[in-house]
Amino acid sequence: MRSSAFPAIVLCAAIVVVGGLSTQANWKTFFLMNGIAAILTMCFASLAVPNAKQPLI
């Protein structure tokens, strides 16, 4: 069984870094970054589910 401590630590570090960087961005850039992240998340999720018959959106 693999340990999930390392991914949890990386996730927490990423949240802190992205949160710090987003305080420096204006609203337009903030929503653009969130939109791109949402699209990439859906693309990667569709690749991770091998037997998906319909898209997730």
Secondary structure, DSSP 8 states (H G I E B T S, - for coil): ----HHHHHHHHHHHHHHHHHHTTS-HHHHHHHHHHHHHHHHHHHHHH-TT-SS---
